[in-house]
Structures are given as structure tokens and as C-alpha cells.
């Protein structure tokens, strides 16, 4: 292990310099090979070796005097070590390295360690996660760099179940509201649009402040509908079932929204709609909505020019037919079932027309 540590320390600066010009250069390959060996040896060395050789080596890599690429390698090694050792060793020997990186003066390093927090949290008990890591997560939520803050929001969503109501209200909700109301660039809107459904779902089911945050999320969702960035549109489509479940009945014409995405010129958008469309139809059915309001969307996707879109719809065909023509529409003779077509006979005629198409 000492040989591996000595080699890494002696060569990493040169390797990083050369990597900027050629990532396949020999020195980089050698250093990465020694790092892989370093990782493999961890977990089967003595505590004395860990304390006297390994920890000082890694600490020197993340020292503020080192260049950012070197410090990033150090962060990577810290995370790999965390995954190799048990919780007692992490708390006794590696915790200090993790916390040191969290306080790095460069946001790239803070972001690098922040992105690894879900893995680190997975190695700790709930108590230690809240005691050791949560204070750092709160700092990340309020970091000066927005990418760190957005990553911290995603981390909170990962560990949401272990947080107390007071922590959610005091630390999480204000940050979410701030970012939903901000004028974000496309990169940041991509991140927020990816998580908007999970944010709303978690807060709806856990917080007394759900109504307040829902209003902010609804406004943000409406804003997202005007974006033409394909990645953001795909995120919106991915979250449509949850958004439909929560906001159907608000001043949003979901049929028009879904129709718009289902007719998008980008096939990846149409395919994303096709993947989640059966969930939307199922939600509509469970809420006793108009069972045929999505008929035209269904037909458009079923006859799409792209075979993958067609196959995706056909894969759930039985679910569509079951929800489009559910028993409460045709068998119970209720007033609701008659309203949309005028009579039970009208409903039956609609069903026959649908099958004919």
C-alpha cells in the first residue's frame, strides 16, 4: 500500500498536467492504475496502515494547495474508501476527509463531494447521517454556487424519508421556493424540471405547508410548458403523471398539454409521452374522469410514424381499453356516465366507434 501511495503522490501532478492535453497519455494511465490498486487494497489493510499511510496520502491530495483536478481525484478516492469500509471505520478515520472537502474554497470540489453524498449516506445509519452529514447538506442548500444548491436539493429528495418535519420546513422548503421563483438558465431549469414531480409528491405527503409549495410548483410547471429545450420538455413529459394527479382540475388544460407533446416533431418527446400515457389514463379512470377525453391522444400515439412509439402504446393496450371503457361508465347507469354522451346508448355507440377506429 505504501508503494501505491508513494507512486500516486509522486506522479499525480505531472499526470494531471498531461491529462489536460491528452487524457490517454501513459502517465495518466499509470496513475489511474495505481489508484485502482489503491482502492482494491483498501478494506484489507491494517488500521495502522490506514491511519499512518492511506489517510495522510489522501489528505495531501485534497489539500487546498493542490490544483483542482488533483483535488477531484482525491474526492474520488475518499468516496471509494468510504464504500470499502464499515461505518465504524468511516466515522473514526474517513469522516474528517469528507468534512474537509465539504469546506473547500472552490465550488467544483464542494460540488464533487456533494454529488457523492447519496453513496456516503447509504453507508451510514440514519442517526449518523443526520448528525454528521445533514449539517453539511444544509450548507450546500445555501451555497453561493447554484449547481451545488441544486445538487443539495436532489440529495434531500434522496434522504427525504429520514428527515423531520421541522428540518423540511426550515431548511428545504425555503430553498425550493427560491429556485422555483428564480429566472434560471436552461441548465438549471433542466435540473429543476427533472425533480419537480418528486418535490411536489414528497411535500404533498409530508408537510403542512404543502398547499403553499404546490402553488409555487404549479406556477413553475406552467412556465416550463413554454420551453422549447428538448431535454426540459422530456423532463416535463416524464413528470406528467404526477403533475396530472396533483393539478388536474386547476386552470390547466391537460388534454391540450399532452396532445401538444404527443404531436411534437421530436420523436424522443413523443416516446416519453407514450411511456407514461397509460399512467395518466389510469389516474383519470381512478378519479372517475371523462373516460374518453384522451381518446384522440391515444389514437395519435397508436398511429405514430415511429414504430417505438407504437410498440410502447401497444404494450399497455389492455390497460387503455379497460380504463377507456370502465364498468362505471357503461354498467351502473349513473348520471355521470350519461352526461358526456347523453345516454347509455350513446356511450355504447361511442365504444363501438372507438373500436372501429
TAVEN-V521810 format. One record per pair of residues at least 12 apart in sequence whose ideal C-beta (glycine too) atoms are under 10 Angstrom apart, sorted by the first residue. I is the first residue (numbers start at 0). J is the second residue. If there is no record, write none. Layout:
i->(I & I)
j->(J & J)
This chain:
i->(0 & 0 & 0 & 0 & 0 & 0 & 0 & 0 & 0 & 0 & 0 & 0 & 1 & 1 & 1 & 1 & 1 & 1 & 2 & 2 & 3 & 3 & 3 & 3 & 3 & 3 & 3 & 3 & 3 & 3 & 3 & 3 & 3 & 4 & 4 & 4 & 4 & 4 & 4 & 4 & 4 & 4 & 4 & 4 & 5 & 5 & 5 & 6 & 6 & 6 & 6 & 6 & 6 & 6 & 7 & 7 & 7 & 7 & 7 & 7 & 7 & 7 & 7 & 7 & 7 & 7 & 7 & 7 & 8 & 8 & 8 & 8 & 8 & 9 & 9 & 10 & 10 & 10 & 10 & 10 & 11 & 11 & 11 & 11 & 11 & 11 & 11 & 11 & 11 & 11 & 11 & 11 & 11 & 11 & 12 & 12 & 12 & 12 & 12 & 12 & 13 & 13 & 13 & 14 & 14 & 14 & 14 & 14 & 14 & 14 & 14 & 14 & 14 & 15 & 15 & 15 & 15 & 15 & 15 & 15 & 15 & 15 & 15 & 16 & 16 & 16 & 17 & 18 & 18 & 18 & 18 & 19 & 19 & 30 & 31 & 34 & 34 & 34 & 34 & 34 & 35 & 37 & 37 & 37 & 37 & 37 & 37 & 38 & 38 & 38 & 38 & 38 & 38 & 38 & 39 & 39 & 40 & 40 & 41 & 41 & 41 & 41 & 41 & 41 & 41 & 41 & 41 & 41 & 41 & 42 & 42 & 42 & 42 & 42 & 42 & 42 & 43 & 44 & 46 & 46 & 46 & 49 & 49 & 49 & 49 & 49 & 49 & 50 & 50 & 53 & 53 & 53 & 53 & 54 & 54 & 54 & 54 & 54 & 54 & 56 & 56 & 57 & 57 & 57 & 57 & 57 & 57 & 57 & 57 & 57 & 57 & 57 & 58 & 58 & 58 & 58 & 58 & 59 & 60 & 60 & 60 & 60 & 60 & 60 & 60 & 61 & 61 & 61 & 61 & 61 & 61 & 61 & 61 & 61 & 61 & 61 & 61 & 62 & 62 & 63 & 63 & 63 & 63 & 63 & 63 & 65 & 67 & 67 & 67 & 67 & 67 & 68 & 70 & 70 & 70 & 70 & 70 & 70 & 70 & 71 & 71 & 71 & 71 & 71 & 71 & 71 & 72 & 73 & 73 & 73 & 73 & 73 & 73 & 73 & 74 & 74 & 74 & 74 & 74 & 74 & 74 & 74 & 74 & 74 & 74 & 74 & 74 & 75 & 75 & 75 & 76 & 77 & 77 & 77 & 77 & 77 & 77 & 77 & 77 & 77 & 78 & 78 & 78 & 78 & 78 & 78 & 78 & 78 & 78 & 78 & 78 & 78 & 79 & 79 & 80 & 80 & 80 & 80 & 81 & 81 & 81 & 81 & 81 & 81 & 81 & 81 & 81 & 81 & 82 & 82 & 82 & 82 & 82 & 83 & 84 & 85 & 86 & 86 & 86 & 86 & 88 & 89 & 89 & 89 & 89 & 89 & 90 & 90 & 90 & 90 & 90 & 90 & 93 & 93 & 94 & 94 & 94 & 94 & 94 & 96 & 97 & 97 & 97 & 97 & 97 & 97 & 97 & 98 & 98 & 98 & 98 & 98 & 99 & 100 & 100 & 100 & 100 & 101 & 101 & 101 & 101 & 101 & 101 & 101 & 101 & 102 & 102 & 105 & 106 & 106 & 106 & 106 & 106 & 106 & 107 & 107 & 107 & 109 & 109 & 109 & 109 & 109 & 109 & 109 & 109 & 109 & 109 & 110 & 110 & 110 & 110 & 110 & 110 & 110 & 110 & 110 & 111 & 111 & 112 & 112 & 112 & 112 & 113 & 113 & 113 & 113 & 113 & 113 & 113 & 113 & 113 & 113 & 113 & 113 & 113 & 113 & 113 & 114 & 114 & 114 & 114 & 114 & 114 & 115 & 115 & 116 & 116 & 116 & 116 & 116 & 116 & 116 & 116 & 116 & 116 & 116 & 116 & 116 & 117 & 117 & 117 & 117 & 117 & 119 & 119 & 119 & 119 & 120 & 120 & 120 & 120 & 120 & 120 & 120 & 121 & 121 & 124 & 125 & 125 & 125 & 125 & 126 & 128 & 128 & 128 & 129 & 129 & 129 & 129 & 129 & 132 & 132 & 133 & 133 & 133 & 133 & 133 & 133 & 133 & 134 & 135 & 135 & 136 & 136 & 136 & 136 & 136 & 136 & 136 & 136 & 136 & 136 & 137 & 137 & 137 & 137 & 137 & 137 & 137 & 138 & 139 & 139 & 139 & 139 & 139 & 140 & 140 & 140 & 140 & 140 & 140 & 140 & 140 & 140 & 141 & 141 & 141 & 141 & 145 & 145 & 145 & 145 & 145 & 145 & 145 & 146 & 146 & 146 & 148 & 148 & 148 & 148 & 148 & 149 & 149 & 149 & 149 & 149 & 149 & 149 & 149 & 149 & 149 & 150 & 151 & 151 & 151 & 152 & 152 & 152 & 152 & 152 & 152 & 152 & 152 & 152 & 153 & 153 & 153 & 153 & 153 & 153 & 155 & 155 & 155 & 155 & 155 & 155 & 155 & 155 & 156 & 156 & 156 & 156 & 156 & 156 & 156 & 157 & 159 & 159 & 159 & 159 & 159 & 159 & 159 & 159 & 160 & 160 & 162 & 162 & 164 & 164 & 164 & 164 & 167 & 167 & 167 & 167 & 167 & 167 & 168 & 168 & 168 & 168 & 168 & 171 & 171 & 171 & 171 & 171 & 172 & 172 & 172 & 172 & 172 & 172 & 172 & 172 & 175 & 175 & 175 & 175 & 175 & 175 & 175 & 175 & 175 & 175 & 176 & 176 & 176 & 176 & 176 & 176 & 176 & 177 & 178 & 178 & 178 & 178 & 178 & 179 & 179 & 179 & 179 & 179 & 179 & 179 & 179 & 179 & 179 & 179 & 180 & 180 & 180 & 180 & 181 & 182 & 183 & 183 & 185 & 185 & 185 & 185 & 186 & 186 & 188 & 188 & 188 & 188 & 188 & 188 & 188 & 188 & 189 & 189 & 189 & 189 & 189 & 189 & 190 & 190 & 191 & 191 & 191 & 191 & 191 & 192 & 192 & 192 & 192 & 192 & 192 & 192 & 192 & 192 & 192 & 192 & 192 & 192 & 192 & 193 & 193 & 193 & 193 & 193 & 193 & 193 & 194 & 194 & 195 & 195 & 195 & 195 & 195 & 195 & 195 & 195 & 195 & 195 & 196 & 196 & 196 & 196 & 196 & 196 & 196 & 196 & 196 & 196 & 196 & 196 & 197 & 197 & 198 & 198 & 198 & 198 & 198 & 198 & 199 & 199 & 199 & 199 & 199 & 199 & 199 & 199 & 199 & 199 & 199 & 199 & 199 & 200 & 200 & 200 & 200 & 200 & 202 & 203 & 203 & 203 & 203 & 209 & 213 & 213 & 213 & 214 & 216 & 216 & 216 & 217 & 217 & 217 & 217 & 217 & 217 & 220 & 220 & 220 & 220 & 220 & 220 & 220 & 220 & 220 & 221 & 221 & 221 & 221 & 221 & 223 & 223 & 223 & 224 & 224 & 224 & 224 & 224 & 227 & 227 & 229 & 229 & 229 & 229 & 229 & 230 & 232 & 232 & 232 & 232 & 232 & 232 & 232 & 232 & 233 & 233 & 233 & 233 & 233 & 233 & 233 & 233 & 234 & 235 & 235 & 235 & 235 & 235 & 236 & 236 & 236 & 236 & 236 & 236 & 236 & 236 & 236 & 236 & 236 & 236 & 236 & 236 & 236 & 237 & 237 & 237 & 237 & 238 & 239 & 239 & 239 & 239 & 239 & 239 & 239 & 239 & 239 & 239 & 239 & 240 & 240 & 240 & 240 & 240 & 240 & 240 & 240 & 240 & 241 & 241 & 241 & 241 & 242 & 242 & 243 & 243 & 243 & 243 & 243 & 243 & 243 & 243 & 243 & 243 & 244 & 244 & 244 & 244 & 244 & 244 & 244 & 245 & 247 & 247 & 247 & 247 & 247 & 248 & 248 & 253 & 253 & 253 & 253 & 253 & 254 & 254 & 254 & 254 & 254 & 254 & 254 & 254 & 255 & 257 & 257 & 257 & 257 & 257 & 257 & 257 & 257 & 258 & 258 & 258 & 258 & 258 & 259 & 259 & 260 & 260 & 260 & 260 & 261 & 261 & 261 & 261 & 261 & 261 & 261 & 261 & 261 & 261 & 261 & 262 & 262 & 262 & 262 & 266 & 266 & 266 & 266 & 266 & 267 & 267 & 267 & 269 & 269 & 269 & 269 & 269 & 269 & 269 & 269 & 270 & 270 & 270 & 270 & 270 & 270 & 270 & 271 & 271 & 272 & 272 & 272 & 272 & 272 & 272 & 272 & 273 & 273 & 273 & 273 & 273 & 273 & 273 & 273 & 273 & 273 & 273 & 273 & 273 & 273 & 273 & 274 & 274 & 274 & 274 & 274 & 274 & 275 & 276 & 276 & 276 & 276 & 276 & 276 & 276 & 276 & 276 & 277 & 277 & 277 & 277 & 277 & 277 & 277 & 277 & 277 & 277 & 278 & 278 & 279 & 279 & 279 & 280 & 280 & 280 & 280 & 280 & 280 & 280 & 280 & 280 & 280 & 280 & 281 & 281 & 281 & 281 & 281 & 282 & 283 & 283 & 284 & 284 & 284 & 284 & 284 & 284 & 284 & 284 & 284 & 285 & 285 & 287 & 287 & 287 & 287 & 287 & 287 & 288 & 288 & 288 & 289 & 289 & 289 & 289 & 289 & 290 & 290 & 290 & 290 & 290 & 290 & 290 & 290 & 290 & 290 & 290 & 290 & 291 & 291 & 291 & 291 & 291 & 291 & 291 & 291 & 291 & 291 & 292 & 292 & 293 & 293 & 293 & 294 & 294 & 294 & 294 & 294 & 294 & 295 & 297 & 297 & 297 & 297 & 297 & 297 & 297 & 298 & 298 & 298 & 299 & 300 & 300 & 300 & 301 & 301 & 301 & 301 & 302 & 320 & 320 & 320 & 323 & 323 & 323 & 323 & 324 & 324 & 324 & 324 & 324 & 324 & 328 & 328 & 328 & 328 & 328 & 328 & 329 & 329 & 329 & 329 & 329 & 330 & 331)
j->(36 & 37 & 40 & 41 & 43 & 44 & 45 & 48 & 49 & 52 & 53 & 56 & 44 & 48 & 51 & 52 & 53 & 56 & 33 & 36 & 32 & 33 & 34 & 35 & 36 & 37 & 38 & 39 & 40 & 41 & 52 & 53 & 56 & 33 & 37 & 40 & 48 & 52 & 53 & 55 & 56 & 57 & 59 & 60 & 33 & 52 & 56 & 29 & 30 & 32 & 33 & 34 & 36 & 37 & 29 & 30 & 31 & 33 & 34 & 36 & 37 & 56 & 57 & 59 & 60 & 72 & 73 & 76 & 55 & 56 & 57 & 59 & 60 & 30 & 33 & 26 & 27 & 29 & 30 & 33 & 26 & 27 & 30 & 31 & 33 & 34 & 59 & 60 & 65 & 66 & 68 & 69 & 72 & 73 & 30 & 60 & 65 & 66 & 68 & 69 & 26 & 27 & 30 & 26 & 27 & 28 & 29 & 30 & 31 & 33 & 68 & 69 & 72 & 27 & 30 & 65 & 66 & 67 & 68 & 69 & 70 & 71 & 72 & 66 & 68 & 69 & 30 & 30 & 31 & 68 & 72 & 66 & 68 & 72 & 72 & 60 & 72 & 75 & 76 & 79 & 79 & 53 & 56 & 57 & 76 & 79 & 80 & 75 & 76 & 78 & 79 & 80 & 82 & 83 & 79 & 83 & 53 & 83 & 53 & 57 & 76 & 79 & 80 & 81 & 82 & 83 & 84 & 88 & 93 & 79 & 80 & 82 & 83 & 84 & 85 & 88 & 83 & 83 & 88 & 91 & 92 & 80 & 84 & 88 & 91 & 92 & 93 & 91 & 92 & 76 & 80 & 92 & 93 & 77 & 80 & 92 & 93 & 95 & 96 & 73 & 76 & 72 & 73 & 74 & 75 & 76 & 77 & 79 & 80 & 93 & 96 & 99 & 73 & 77 & 95 & 96 & 99 & 73 & 72 & 73 & 74 & 75 & 76 & 77 & 96 & 73 & 74 & 76 & 77 & 96 & 97 & 99 & 100 & 103 & 108 & 111 & 112 & 99 & 103 & 99 & 102 & 103 & 104 & 105 & 108 & 108 & 103 & 105 & 107 & 108 & 111 & 107 & 100 & 103 & 105 & 107 & 108 & 111 & 112 & 100 & 105 & 107 & 108 & 110 & 111 & 112 & 111 & 96 & 99 & 100 & 103 & 108 & 111 & 112 & 96 & 97 & 100 & 103 & 107 & 108 & 109 & 110 & 111 & 112 & 113 & 114 & 115 & 111 & 112 & 115 & 96 & 93 & 96 & 97 & 99 & 100 & 111 & 112 & 115 & 119 & 93 & 96 & 97 & 100 & 111 & 112 & 114 & 115 & 116 & 118 & 119 & 122 & 115 & 118 & 92 & 93 & 96 & 97 & 93 & 94 & 96 & 97 & 115 & 118 & 119 & 121 & 122 & 123 & 115 & 118 & 119 & 121 & 122 & 122 & 122 & 122 & 122 & 123 & 124 & 127 & 122 & 119 & 122 & 123 & 127 & 131 & 122 & 123 & 124 & 127 & 130 & 131 & 119 & 122 & 119 & 123 & 127 & 131 & 132 & 112 & 112 & 115 & 116 & 119 & 131 & 132 & 135 & 112 & 131 & 132 & 134 & 135 & 112 & 112 & 113 & 115 & 135 & 113 & 116 & 132 & 134 & 135 & 136 & 138 & 139 & 135 & 138 & 144 & 142 & 143 & 144 & 145 & 146 & 147 & 144 & 146 & 147 & 135 & 138 & 139 & 142 & 143 & 144 & 146 & 147 & 150 & 151 & 139 & 142 & 144 & 146 & 147 & 148 & 149 & 150 & 151 & 147 & 150 & 135 & 139 & 147 & 150 & 135 & 136 & 138 & 139 & 140 & 142 & 144 & 146 & 147 & 148 & 149 & 150 & 151 & 153 & 154 & 146 & 147 & 150 & 151 & 153 & 154 & 150 & 154 & 128 & 132 & 133 & 135 & 136 & 139 & 150 & 151 & 153 & 154 & 155 & 157 & 158 & 153 & 154 & 156 & 157 & 158 & 131 & 132 & 135 & 154 & 132 & 133 & 136 & 154 & 157 & 158 & 161 & 157 & 158 & 161 & 158 & 160 & 161 & 162 & 161 & 158 & 161 & 162 & 158 & 161 & 162 & 163 & 166 & 154 & 158 & 154 & 155 & 158 & 161 & 162 & 166 & 170 & 170 & 151 & 154 & 150 & 151 & 152 & 154 & 155 & 158 & 162 & 166 & 170 & 171 & 151 & 155 & 166 & 169 & 170 & 171 & 174 & 151 & 151 & 152 & 154 & 155 & 174 & 152 & 154 & 155 & 170 & 171 & 173 & 174 & 175 & 177 & 170 & 173 & 174 & 177 & 178 & 181 & 183 & 184 & 186 & 187 & 190 & 186 & 187 & 190 & 174 & 177 & 178 & 187 & 190 & 174 & 178 & 183 & 186 & 187 & 189 & 190 & 191 & 193 & 194 & 190 & 170 & 171 & 174 & 171 & 174 & 175 & 178 & 190 & 191 & 194 & 197 & 198 & 190 & 191 & 193 & 194 & 197 & 198 & 167 & 170 & 171 & 174 & 175 & 194 & 198 & 201 & 171 & 175 & 194 & 197 & 198 & 200 & 201 & 197 & 171 & 197 & 198 & 200 & 201 & 202 & 204 & 205 & 201 & 205 & 201 & 205 & 205 & 206 & 207 & 208 & 201 & 202 & 205 & 206 & 207 & 208 & 202 & 205 & 206 & 207 & 208 & 198 & 201 & 202 & 206 & 212 & 198 & 202 & 206 & 208 & 209 & 211 & 212 & 215 & 191 & 194 & 195 & 198 & 199 & 202 & 212 & 215 & 216 & 219 & 208 & 211 & 212 & 214 & 215 & 216 & 219 & 215 & 190 & 191 & 198 & 215 & 219 & 191 & 195 & 198 & 212 & 215 & 216 & 217 & 218 & 219 & 220 & 222 & 215 & 218 & 219 & 222 & 219 & 222 & 219 & 222 & 226 & 228 & 230 & 231 & 228 & 230 & 219 & 222 & 223 & 226 & 228 & 230 & 231 & 234 & 226 & 228 & 230 & 231 & 233 & 234 & 231 & 234 & 216 & 219 & 223 & 231 & 234 & 219 & 220 & 222 & 223 & 226 & 228 & 230 & 231 & 232 & 233 & 234 & 235 & 237 & 238 & 230 & 231 & 233 & 234 & 235 & 237 & 238 & 234 & 238 & 216 & 219 & 220 & 223 & 234 & 235 & 237 & 238 & 241 & 242 & 216 & 220 & 234 & 235 & 237 & 238 & 239 & 240 & 241 & 242 & 244 & 245 & 238 & 241 & 212 & 215 & 216 & 219 & 238 & 241 & 212 & 213 & 215 & 216 & 217 & 219 & 220 & 238 & 241 & 242 & 244 & 245 & 246 & 238 & 241 & 242 & 244 & 245 & 216 & 216 & 241 & 244 & 245 & 245 & 245 & 246 & 249 & 249 & 242 & 245 & 246 & 242 & 245 & 246 & 249 & 250 & 251 & 235 & 238 & 239 & 242 & 245 & 246 & 249 & 251 & 256 & 246 & 249 & 250 & 251 & 256 & 235 & 238 & 242 & 251 & 255 & 256 & 259 & 260 & 263 & 265 & 263 & 264 & 265 & 267 & 268 & 267 & 259 & 260 & 263 & 265 & 267 & 268 & 271 & 272 & 260 & 263 & 265 & 267 & 268 & 270 & 271 & 272 & 271 & 256 & 260 & 268 & 271 & 272 & 256 & 257 & 260 & 261 & 263 & 267 & 268 & 269 & 270 & 271 & 272 & 273 & 274 & 275 & 276 & 271 & 272 & 274 & 275 & 275 & 253 & 256 & 257 & 260 & 271 & 272 & 275 & 276 & 278 & 279 & 282 & 274 & 275 & 276 & 277 & 278 & 279 & 280 & 281 & 282 & 275 & 278 & 279 & 282 & 256 & 279 & 256 & 257 & 275 & 278 & 279 & 280 & 282 & 283 & 286 & 288 & 278 & 279 & 281 & 282 & 283 & 285 & 286 & 282 & 279 & 282 & 283 & 286 & 288 & 286 & 288 & 279 & 283 & 288 & 292 & 293 & 279 & 283 & 289 & 292 & 293 & 294 & 295 & 296 & 296 & 272 & 275 & 276 & 279 & 293 & 296 & 299 & 300 & 272 & 293 & 295 & 296 & 299 & 272 & 296 & 272 & 273 & 276 & 296 & 273 & 276 & 293 & 295 & 296 & 297 & 298 & 299 & 300 & 303 & 308 & 296 & 299 & 300 & 303 & 303 & 304 & 305 & 307 & 308 & 305 & 307 & 308 & 299 & 300 & 303 & 304 & 305 & 307 & 308 & 311 & 300 & 303 & 305 & 307 & 308 & 310 & 311 & 308 & 311 & 296 & 299 & 300 & 303 & 308 & 311 & 312 & 296 & 297 & 300 & 301 & 303 & 305 & 307 & 308 & 309 & 310 & 311 & 312 & 313 & 314 & 315 & 307 & 308 & 311 & 312 & 314 & 315 & 311 & 293 & 296 & 297 & 300 & 308 & 311 & 312 & 315 & 319 & 297 & 311 & 312 & 314 & 315 & 316 & 317 & 318 & 319 & 322 & 315 & 318 & 293 & 296 & 322 & 292 & 293 & 294 & 296 & 297 & 315 & 318 & 319 & 321 & 322 & 323 & 315 & 318 & 319 & 321 & 322 & 322 & 322 & 323 & 318 & 319 & 321 & 322 & 323 & 324 & 325 & 327 & 328 & 322 & 325 & 325 & 327 & 328 & 333 & 335 & 336 & 322 & 335 & 339 & 328 & 335 & 338 & 339 & 340 & 322 & 323 & 324 & 325 & 327 & 328 & 329 & 336 & 339 & 346 & 349 & 350 & 323 & 324 & 328 & 339 & 340 & 346 & 349 & 350 & 352 & 353 & 323 & 339 & 319 & 322 & 323 & 319 & 323 & 349 & 352 & 353 & 356 & 356 & 312 & 316 & 319 & 320 & 323 & 353 & 356 & 312 & 353 & 356 & 312 & 312 & 313 & 319 & 313 & 316 & 319 & 356 & 356 & 350 & 353 & 354 & 349 & 350 & 353 & 354 & 346 & 347 & 349 & 350 & 353 & 354 & 340 & 343 & 346 & 347 & 349 & 350 & 343 & 346 & 347 & 349 & 350 & 343 & 343)
